[in-house]
Each structure stands twice: as structure tokens, then as C-alpha cells.
Amino acid sequence: MKTRMIAPVALAVLVAGGAMAAEPRGIQTYEFSDSVVDVSIECLNEMVRFEGIIQVRTHLFETKNGPVHLIENWFIHQTATGLSSGREWIGEGVSPFQGTQKVGQSTVAQWVNRIRYTPVEAGDPMFMYQNEYKLTVNANGDIVVERVVDPPEKAYPCLGKK
């Protein structure tokens, strides 16, 4: 059985509905609102609500020997609010994505997320989100996951004072 993979970010392009504009060399830019998400962060000892805007630059192209490449750079701008304490943080980060597919042969998709959250009030803890993922579908259609997304308690470490 052959597996065909459409990258999650490519799907976001289709449903985002944000402003999209062409730049030189076929690069597209667009922006969309990030989903509002509540996450329990162990090192903060509370539930935190995240919301924000994501700006994306994407480039989709095919090379002469057949593979189709999708390169996307997500620029993430978020606010984070502690639901019990009311503490606030500003999050800024990037999430570059690269996907390559040669129909009937193989697929590789990988991305990295790195967002640093700086407290609005001096003395509150700083934390970050960091994760990476790599998935390969080989020519036989077998899915090989080389890196797995961490659970939230490992993906959101505090930096410095807790």
C-alpha cells in the first residue's frame, strides 16, 4: 500500500483564510490566528491559556528529478495567561518545516518548534516550548517516526527561577 502524506502545514494553507501574498521566487506569505489552547505546565504549577497569531512564509516547488518540496517558516507570536494566578507572558518563536515527497517513492517531513515566553511582570518565571518531529514514509509505504513530539510536561521547561 502506498502512503501519500499531505503536510499539516500545507493543509493550514488551504483552510487558513488569512491574507496571502506572493513574493519573489514563488514564496507566499500569510497570517492566521492561532487556536486558543489551555495546557497544564508542571514547572509553573498551573494551567496556562495560549493564544496568538502565526505568520507564515511558504515555498512549494518541484525539482527536475521529481521530488516536490515544501518549505515553511512559521513565526509565532503568542500571549500566555496563567488561569489561576493571572500571570502573563509574551511568547515569540519560530517553527520551520520542511517536507519532501517523490510520488511512488518516499516522503520526509520534519519540523522544529522553539518559543520563548518572557514574563510581563519582573520576577515571574520564564519558560519555553521546544519540540521537534521527523517522519519518513519509505518506498514500501512504511511510516518511520524518527523523533516524537514530547508530552507537555517535557515540552514546556521553566528557565531560571520557578
MIDOZA-231896 format. One line per 2 residues: their letters; for each residue y, z, x of C-alpha. Coordinates in Angstrom, 3 decimals, padded with zeros to 6 digits. Layout:
A) Y:Z:X  ...
END
This chain:
MK) 000.000:000.000:000.000  003.363:-000.981:001.380
TR) 006.175:001.510:001.022  009.738:000.380:000.622
MI) 012.391:003.003:001.200  015.958:002.969:-000.031
AP) 018.044:005.484:001.848  019.598:008.260:-000.290
VA) 022.995:007.348:001.085  022.548:003.734:000.032
LA) 021.848:004.993:-003.476  025.035:007.048:-003.288
VL) 026.928:003.831:-002.591  025.602:002.361:-005.818
VA) 026.458:005.357:-008.011  029.441:006.961:-006.255
GG) 032.146:005.213:-008.241  034.788:006.189:-005.699
AM) 037.314:003.882:-004.107  035.709:001.353:-001.796
AA) 037.499:-000.912:000.652  036.366:-003.437:003.248
EP) 037.350:-003.035:006.886  036.837:-005.365:009.859
RG) 033.238:-006.292:010.785  031.934:-005.613:007.265
IQ) 032.455:-001.853:007.343  033.015:-000.333:003.884
TY) 034.795:002.938:003.178  034.559:005.039:000.042
EF) 035.027:008.597:-001.156  033.308:010.731:-003.771
SD) 033.264:014.337:-004.968  030.518:016.487:-003.565
SV) 028.282:018.248:-006.104  029.094:021.902:-006.773
VD) 026.215:023.900:-005.291  025.504:027.644:-005.094
VS) 023.490:028.807:-002.069  022.332:032.279:-001.089
IE) 023.336:032.790:002.548  021.368:035.580:004.156
CL) 023.763:036.367:007.029  026.686:036.727:004.568
NE) 024.553:038.753:002.143  025.835:036.820:-000.863
MV) 025.726:033.690:-002.963  028.304:031.079:-001.903
RF) 029.643:028.197:-004.004  030.303:024.914:-002.183
EG) 032.395:022.024:-003.476  034.388:019.272:-001.880
II) 034.983:015.642:-001.051  032.922:013.308:001.112
QV) 034.491:010.286:002.790  032.047:007.645:003.979
RT) 032.190:004.652:006.312  029.163:002.413:005.979
HL) 027.963:-000.759:007.667  024.962:-002.746:006.386
FE) 023.789:-005.751:008.398  020.704:-007.792:009.311
TK) 019.870:-008.762:012.888  018.476:-012.143:013.948
NG) 014.933:-010.835:014.417  014.751:-009.495:010.841
PV) 015.468:-005.748:010.610  018.126:-004.579:008.182
HL) 020.287:-001.739:009.498  022.369:000.756:007.524
IE) 024.760:002.965:009.474  026.790:005.566:007.598
NW) 029.091:008.312:008.765  029.867:010.982:006.189
FI) 032.976:013.093:006.773  032.573:016.274:004.733
HQ) 035.486:018.423:003.521  034.417:021.494:001.520
TA) 035.590:024.816:000.233  033.116:027.681:000.098
TG) 033.677:030.778:-002.037  031.631:033.985:-001.978
LS) 030.683:034.688:-005.597  030.578:038.481:-005.222
SG) 033.275:039.069:-002.570  035.703:036.243:-003.359
RE) 035.916:035.412:000.369  036.825:031.798:001.105
WI) 036.009:029.332:003.864  037.066:025.799:004.711
GE) 034.221:023.546:005.846  034.687:020.412:007.927
GV) 031.855:018.365:009.330  030.008:015.119:009.775
SP) 026.659:013.727:008.724  025.817:010.474:010.479
FQ) 022.939:008.442:009.006  021.015:005.543:010.494
GT) 018.343:003.564:008.720  016.377:000.528:009.868
QK) 013.898:-001.443:007.831  011.907:-004.574:008.531
VG) 010.261:-005.644:005.283  006.486:-005.510:005.545
QS) 006.571:-003.649:008.826  008.281:-000.301:009.307
TV) 011.179:001.893:008.278  013.057:004.611:010.136
AQ) 015.672:006.874:008.551  017.420:009.748:010.275
WV) 020.496:011.849:009.768  022.143:014.990:011.060
NR) 024.392:017.426:009.178  026.853:019.667:011.003
IR) 029.507:021.542:009.067  031.533:024.469:010.423
YT) 033.022:026.936:007.912  036.163:028.729:009.033
PV) 037.280:031.781:007.023  040.630:031.704:005.234
EA) 041.114:035.447:005.933  041.093:036.606:009.546
GD) 038.168:038.910:010.268  035.738:037.314:007.805
PM) 032.626:035.816:009.407  032.435:032.181:010.386
FM) 029.250:030.251:009.635  027.878:026.749:009.847
YQ) 025.398:024.382:008.302  023.230:022.380:010.661
NE) 020.214:020.275:009.889  018.546:017.074:010.927
YK) 015.871:014.867:009.457  013.864:011.892:010.632
LT) 011.395:009.974:008.525  009.329:006.960:009.539
VN) 007.233:004.694:007.357  004.883:002.803:009.664
AN) 003.491:-000.714:009.160  000.476:000.733:007.282
GD) 002.775:002.415:004.760  002.070:005.922:006.105
IV) 005.005:008.338:005.910  005.577:010.315:009.093
VE) 008.131:013.123:008.982  009.272:013.978:012.484
RV) 011.903:016.568:011.621  012.122:018.566:008.420
VD) 015.170:019.929:006.626  015.380:023.695:007.199
PP) 015.440:026.175:004.306  018.945:027.607:003.592
EK) 018.316:030.912:005.393  017.790:028.973:008.642
AY) 020.266:026.145:007.958  023.298:028.494:007.465
PC) 023.633:030.765:010.525  026.633:033.052:010.932
LG) 028.699:032.721:014.090  030.056:035.872:015.697
KK) 030.924:038.892:013.501  028.784:039.348:010.340
END
